[in-house]
Amino acid sequence: MATLITPDGTLKVVHPKAGIGKKFTLKEMQSIVEGYVEYVRLQNGGIAVVNEDGKLIGLQCNPRASLTTGYQLVGNVLLCDVSELRLD
């Protein structure tokens, strides 16, 4: 189960367009984070998918995602398990 955290602190459960149990495509992840993706590995084994250029282009700080992950993150953040990502 993937969770989208927006900069205003909103949490939303999201699923790949292909359906529950399928994997997010690169295009889907780029759409969610509004740009190129960067994967941040988390201590719990999960992944935070973020905008690779978010800090450079001045995306809004995401305090809730930052507190949750322990990293200073900006913009939309997709929290998920690596098994939910299509990495090819």
Order of alpha helices (4+ residues) and beta strands (2+ residues): beta-beta-alpha-beta-beta-alpha-beta
